[in-house]
Amino acid sequence: MSIDEIIIDDDILIVFLNNFTENPELLNEFSDSLSVIYESIAKNRIFSSLASSMCQQVFNRWENRNKTVDKNVLRCCLDMWLIIKGTDYDIPKFEEIVSNLIIEEADVSQYFSENDERLEFDEITNEVLVDPLSNLILEEVEVTEFVDEEENE
């Protein structure tokens, strides 16, 4: 049975739409069937209009830096918007909630002089590594911890 063949009862869709923005734990409860719910909402003109309006309100609150917007609700709205409208909603500052986002690669060799005498050895061959930091990867740097929001406004 494909996703197009699954029909979600209107009562379940109404409960979902009436509660998902205020009760993010509902998203966990429905997590296994969210894509089916989004598809069912998209197929119903009234439900898709209501969901689009609700998501637009969530996007506006997020864009106005409303700290009460739950990130799971925002993710839900972005996913639902994509299914209903067929295009991504371009939301500024969404990268704050995207995990493992690589913004830029950094060349750390510029921070070391050729006179540095630290030697590192390959774990397997025990040979001296010529450029031990050449494959250094920095992960999960939370830039917002280092930048004051008021400075950027």
Secondary structure, DSSP 4 states (H G I P E B T S, - for coil): --GGG----HHHHHHHHHHTTT-THHHHHTGGGHHHHHHHHHHSHHHHHHHHHHHHHHHHHHHTT-TT--HHHHHHHHHHHHHHHSS----TTGGGT-TT-------GGGGS-TT-----B-TTT-PBPSSTTTT-------GGGTS-HHHH-
